[in-house]
Amino acid sequence: MRHKTITLCPTTYEIARKMDNFSAWIRQELMKKQATQYKAKPEIKEKYGAYCEPCDVTFLDSDPVLLQGRMPCKKCGKGTTYLGLIE
């Protein structure tokens, strides 16, 4: 891994501080941006899921790679559980 320093305001610092793995979340968000910005979206109808137990929320995406590896919850920052194919 290579290091990159970022500057956070007090509000975003508190959000990041509460997340289990802020660095993994940043990497996933950058990969999502790259995938949507530079690649054509697949014409796949299947949806894959990741579940956050504390928030009781399921996140869906057509790219299972983005949801695997205990993706941080978008609400609380805790690691989610990959559910696999949902639809």
C-alpha positions as CSV (number, residue, x, y, z in Angstrom):
1,M,0.0,0.0,0.0
2,R,1.0,3.6,-0.6
3,H,0.2,6.4,1.8
4,K,-1.8,9.5,1.0
5,T,-2.6,12.2,3.5
6,I,-6.0,13.9,3.5
7,T,-7.3,16.9,5.5
8,L,-10.6,16.6,7.3
9,C,-12.7,19.3,8.9
10,P,-13.8,18.6,12.5
11,T,-17.1,17.1,11.4
12,T,-15.6,14.7,8.8
13,Y,-12.9,13.8,11.3
14,E,-15.5,12.7,13.8
15,I,-17.3,10.6,11.2
16,A,-14.0,9.0,10.1
17,R,-13.0,8.4,13.7
18,K,-16.1,6.3,14.3
19,M,-15.6,4.1,11.3
20,D,-14.1,0.6,11.7
21,N,-11.8,1.0,8.7
22,F,-11.8,4.4,7.2
23,S,-9.0,3.6,4.8
24,A,-10.9,0.7,3.3
25,W,-14.0,2.9,2.9
26,I,-11.9,5.5,1.0
27,R,-10.4,2.8,-1.3
28,Q,-13.9,1.4,-2.0
29,E,-15.3,4.9,-2.8
30,L,-12.4,5.7,-5.1
31,M,-12.9,2.4,-6.9
32,K,-16.6,3.0,-7.3
33,K,-15.9,6.5,-8.8
34,Q,-13.4,5.0,-11.2
35,A,-15.8,2.3,-12.2
36,T,-18.6,4.7,-12.9
37,Q,-16.5,7.4,-14.5
38,Y,-14.3,5.4,-16.8
39,K,-16.1,2.2,-17.6
40,A,-19.4,1.4,-19.3
41,K,-22.0,0.1,-16.8
42,P,-22.7,-3.6,-17.2
43,E,-26.2,-4.5,-18.4
44,I,-26.6,-7.0,-15.6
45,K,-29.9,-7.0,-13.7
46,E,-28.7,-9.0,-10.7
47,K,-28.2,-7.2,-7.4
48,Y,-25.8,-8.2,-4.7
49,G,-26.3,-7.2,-1.0
50,A,-24.3,-6.2,2.1
51,Y,-26.1,-6.0,5.5
52,C,-25.4,-3.7,8.5
53,E,-26.8,-5.4,11.6
54,P,-26.6,-2.4,13.9
55,C,-28.6,-0.2,11.4
56,D,-30.7,-3.1,10.0
57,V,-30.0,-1.8,6.5
58,T,-29.2,-3.8,3.4
59,F,-27.1,-2.1,0.6
60,L,-27.6,-3.3,-3.0
61,D,-25.2,-3.0,-5.9
62,S,-24.7,-4.7,-9.3
63,D,-21.0,-5.1,-8.6
64,P,-20.4,-7.7,-5.9
65,V,-16.7,-6.7,-5.5
66,L,-17.7,-3.4,-4.1
67,L,-19.8,-5.1,-1.3
68,Q,-17.3,-7.8,-0.3
69,G,-14.7,-7.5,2.4
70,R,-16.9,-6.0,5.2
71,M,-17.8,-2.8,3.3
72,P,-18.3,0.1,5.8
73,C,-22.0,1.0,6.4
74,K,-22.9,4.3,4.9
75,K,-24.9,5.2,8.0
76,C,-22.7,4.1,11.0
77,G,-19.4,3.2,9.4
78,K,-19.3,-0.3,10.9
79,G,-18.4,-3.3,8.7
80,T,-21.2,-4.9,6.8
81,T,-21.8,-8.6,6.1
82,Y,-21.8,-9.6,2.4
83,L,-25.0,-11.4,1.5
84,G,-24.3,-12.4,-2.1
85,L,-26.9,-12.4,-4.9
86,I,-30.2,-10.8,-3.8
87,E,-32.1,-10.2,-7.1
